[in-house]
Amino acid sequence: MLKKILISILVILIVVVAIVAFARVATGEDNWICVNSEWVKHGNPSSPMPDGGC
C-alpha cells in the first residue's frame, strides 16, 4: 500500500515538473510587451516593434 502511494506521488511530481518545464520552454522570452501604453523590448526579439497601439 505504501509503495503504491509513493509511486503515485512520484508520478504526480514528474508530471508537474514536466508541465512547468514545457511552459518555460514554450513561452517566448524574446518578444515585445506593452508597458504604460508603450512597446518595450523583452529580451532580443527578432521581429520589429509592432506598428499598432498596445
Phi and psi in radians as a Rosetta constraint file:
Dihedral C 1 N 2 CA 2 C 2 CIRCULARHARMONIC -1.102 0.35
Dihedral N 2 CA 2 C 2 N 3 CIRCULARHARMONIC -0.635 0.35
Dihedral C 2 N 3 CA 3 C 3 CIRCULARHARMONIC -1.121 0.35
Dihedral N 3 CA 3 C 3 N 4 CIRCULARHARMONIC -0.700 0.35
Dihedral C 3 N 4 CA 4 C 4 CIRCULARHARMONIC -1.144 0.35
Dihedral N 4 CA 4 C 4 N 5 CIRCULARHARMONIC -0.682 0.35
Dihedral C 4 N 5 CA 5 C 5 CIRCULARHARMONIC -1.137 0.35
Dihedral N 5 CA 5 C 5 N 6 CIRCULARHARMONIC -0.794 0.35
Dihedral C 5 N 6 CA 6 C 6 CIRCULARHARMONIC -1.110 0.35
Dihedral N 6 CA 6 C 6 N 7 CIRCULARHARMONIC -0.711 0.35
Dihedral C 6 N 7 CA 7 C 7 CIRCULARHARMONIC -1.141 0.35
Dihedral N 7 CA 7 C 7 N 8 CIRCULARHARMONIC -0.712 0.35
Dihedral C 7 N 8 CA 8 C 8 CIRCULARHARMONIC -1.083 0.35
Dihedral N 8 CA 8 C 8 N 9 CIRCULARHARMONIC -0.783 0.35
Dihedral C 8 N 9 CA 9 C 9 CIRCULARHARMONIC -1.100 0.35
Dihedral N 9 CA 9 C 9 N 10 CIRCULARHARMONIC -0.725 0.35
Dihedral C 9 N 10 CA 10 C 10 CIRCULARHARMONIC -1.104 0.35
Dihedral N 10 CA 10 C 10 N 11 CIRCULARHARMONIC -0.755 0.35
Dihedral C 10 N 11 CA 11 C 11 CIRCULARHARMONIC -1.112 0.35
Dihedral N 11 CA 11 C 11 N 12 CIRCULARHARMONIC -0.749 0.35
Dihedral C 11 N 12 CA 12 C 12 CIRCULARHARMONIC -1.082 0.35
Dihedral N 12 CA 12 C 12 N 13 CIRCULARHARMONIC -0.762 0.35
Dihedral C 12 N 13 CA 13 C 13 CIRCULARHARMONIC -1.091 0.35
Dihedral N 13 CA 13 C 13 N 14 CIRCULARHARMONIC -0.729 0.35
Dihedral C 13 N 14 CA 14 C 14 CIRCULARHARMONIC -1.119 0.35
Dihedral N 14 CA 14 C 14 N 15 CIRCULARHARMONIC -0.720 0.35
Dihedral C 14 N 15 CA 15 C 15 CIRCULARHARMONIC -1.126 0.35
Dihedral N 15 CA 15 C 15 N 16 CIRCULARHARMONIC -0.755 0.35
Dihedral C 15 N 16 CA 16 C 16 CIRCULARHARMONIC -1.098 0.35
Dihedral N 16 CA 16 C 16 N 17 CIRCULARHARMONIC -0.783 0.35
Dihedral C 16 N 17 CA 17 C 17 CIRCULARHARMONIC -1.106 0.35
Dihedral N 17 CA 17 C 17 N 18 CIRCULARHARMONIC -0.699 0.35
Dihedral C 17 N 18 CA 18 C 18 CIRCULARHARMONIC -1.122 0.35
Dihedral N 18 CA 18 C 18 N 19 CIRCULARHARMONIC -0.714 0.35
Dihedral C 18 N 19 CA 19 C 19 CIRCULARHARMONIC -1.130 0.35
Dihedral N 19 CA 19 C 19 N 20 CIRCULARHARMONIC -0.765 0.35
Dihedral C 19 N 20 CA 20 C 20 CIRCULARHARMONIC -1.121 0.35
Dihedral N 20 CA 20 C 20 N 21 CIRCULARHARMONIC -0.744 0.35
Dihedral C 20 N 21 CA 21 C 21 CIRCULARHARMONIC -1.115 0.35
Dihedral N 21 CA 21 C 21 N 22 CIRCULARHARMONIC -0.730 0.35
Dihedral C 21 N 22 CA 22 C 22 CIRCULARHARMONIC -1.128 0.35
Dihedral N 22 CA 22 C 22 N 23 CIRCULARHARMONIC -0.751 0.35
Dihedral C 22 N 23 CA 23 C 23 CIRCULARHARMONIC -1.097 0.35
Dihedral N 23 CA 23 C 23 N 24 CIRCULARHARMONIC -0.653 0.35
Dihedral C 23 N 24 CA 24 C 24 CIRCULARHARMONIC -1.164 0.35
Dihedral N 24 CA 24 C 24 N 25 CIRCULARHARMONIC -0.718 0.35
Dihedral C 24 N 25 CA 25 C 25 CIRCULARHARMONIC -1.343 0.35
Dihedral N 25 CA 25 C 25 N 26 CIRCULARHARMONIC -0.638 0.35
Dihedral C 25 N 26 CA 26 C 26 CIRCULARHARMONIC -1.292 0.35
Dihedral N 26 CA 26 C 26 N 27 CIRCULARHARMONIC -0.528 0.35
Dihedral C 26 N 27 CA 27 C 27 CIRCULARHARMONIC -1.394 0.35
Dihedral N 27 CA 27 C 27 N 28 CIRCULARHARMONIC 2.401 0.35
Dihedral C 27 N 28 CA 28 C 28 CIRCULARHARMONIC -1.336 0.35
Dihedral N 28 CA 28 C 28 N 29 CIRCULARHARMONIC 2.320 0.35
Dihedral C 28 N 29 CA 29 C 29 CIRCULARHARMONIC -1.622 0.35
Dihedral N 29 CA 29 C 29 N 30 CIRCULARHARMONIC -0.417 0.35
Dihedral C 29 N 30 CA 30 C 30 CIRCULARHARMONIC -1.851 0.35
Dihedral N 30 CA 30 C 30 N 31 CIRCULARHARMONIC 1.623 0.35
Dihedral C 30 N 31 CA 31 C 31 CIRCULARHARMONIC -2.719 0.35
Dihedral N 31 CA 31 C 31 N 32 CIRCULARHARMONIC 3.117 0.35
Dihedral C 31 N 32 CA 32 C 32 CIRCULARHARMONIC -1.741 0.35
Dihedral N 32 CA 32 C 32 N 33 CIRCULARHARMONIC 2.352 0.35
Dihedral C 32 N 33 CA 33 C 33 CIRCULARHARMONIC -2.140 0.35
Dihedral N 33 CA 33 C 33 N 34 CIRCULARHARMONIC 2.686 0.35
Dihedral C 33 N 34 CA 34 C 34 CIRCULARHARMONIC -1.679 0.35
Dihedral N 34 CA 34 C 34 N 35 CIRCULARHARMONIC 2.097 0.35
Dihedral C 34 N 35 CA 35 C 35 CIRCULARHARMONIC -2.275 0.35
Dihedral N 35 CA 35 C 35 N 36 CIRCULARHARMONIC 2.096 0.35
Dihedral C 35 N 36 CA 36 C 36 CIRCULARHARMONIC 0.921 0.35
Dihedral N 36 CA 36 C 36 N 37 CIRCULARHARMONIC 0.799 0.35
Dihedral C 36 N 37 CA 37 C 37 CIRCULARHARMONIC 1.097 0.35
Dihedral N 37 CA 37 C 37 N 38 CIRCULARHARMONIC 0.442 0.35
Dihedral C 37 N 38 CA 38 C 38 CIRCULARHARMONIC -2.319 0.35
Dihedral N 38 CA 38 C 38 N 39 CIRCULARHARMONIC 2.517 0.35
Dihedral C 38 N 39 CA 39 C 39 CIRCULARHARMONIC -1.370 0.35
Dihedral N 39 CA 39 C 39 N 40 CIRCULARHARMONIC 2.256 0.35
Dihedral C 39 N 40 CA 40 C 40 CIRCULARHARMONIC -2.175 0.35
Dihedral N 40 CA 40 C 40 N 41 CIRCULARHARMONIC 2.359 0.35
Dihedral C 40 N 41 CA 41 C 41 CIRCULARHARMONIC -1.232 0.35
Dihedral N 41 CA 41 C 41 N 42 CIRCULARHARMONIC 2.325 0.35
Dihedral C 41 N 42 CA 42 C 42 CIRCULARHARMONIC -2.106 0.35
Dihedral N 42 CA 42 C 42 N 43 CIRCULARHARMONIC 1.880 0.35
Dihedral C 42 N 43 CA 43 C 43 CIRCULARHARMONIC 1.456 0.35
Dihedral N 43 CA 43 C 43 N 44 CIRCULARHARMONIC -2.420 0.35
Dihedral C 43 N 44 CA 44 C 44 CIRCULARHARMONIC -2.272 0.35
Dihedral N 44 CA 44 C 44 N 45 CIRCULARHARMONIC 1.365 0.35
Dihedral C 44 N 45 CA 45 C 45 CIRCULARHARMONIC -1.167 0.35
Dihedral N 45 CA 45 C 45 N 46 CIRCULARHARMONIC 2.471 0.35
Dihedral C 45 N 46 CA 46 C 46 CIRCULARHARMONIC -1.452 0.35
Dihedral N 46 CA 46 C 46 N 47 CIRCULARHARMONIC -0.362 0.35
Dihedral C 46 N 47 CA 47 C 47 CIRCULARHARMONIC -1.537 0.35
Dihedral N 47 CA 47 C 47 N 48 CIRCULARHARMONIC 2.663 0.35
Dihedral C 47 N 48 CA 48 C 48 CIRCULARHARMONIC -1.234 0.35
Dihedral N 48 CA 48 C 48 N 49 CIRCULARHARMONIC 2.897 0.35
Dihedral C 48 N 49 CA 49 C 49 CIRCULARHARMONIC -1.054 0.35
Dihedral N 49 CA 49 C 49 N 50 CIRCULARHARMONIC 2.369 0.35
Dihedral C 49 N 50 CA 50 C 50 CIRCULARHARMONIC -1.049 0.35
Dihedral N 50 CA 50 C 50 N 51 CIRCULARHARMONIC 2.513 0.35
Dihedral C 50 N 51 CA 51 C 51 CIRCULARHARMONIC -1.360 0.35
Dihedral N 51 CA 51 C 51 N 52 CIRCULARHARMONIC -0.628 0.35
Dihedral C 51 N 52 CA 52 C 52 CIRCULARHARMONIC -1.272 0.35
Dihedral N 52 CA 52 C 52 N 53 CIRCULARHARMONIC 2.835 0.35
Dihedral C 52 N 53 CA 53 C 53 CIRCULARHARMONIC -1.210 0.35
Dihedral N 53 CA 53 C 53 N 54 CIRCULARHARMONIC 2.870 0.35
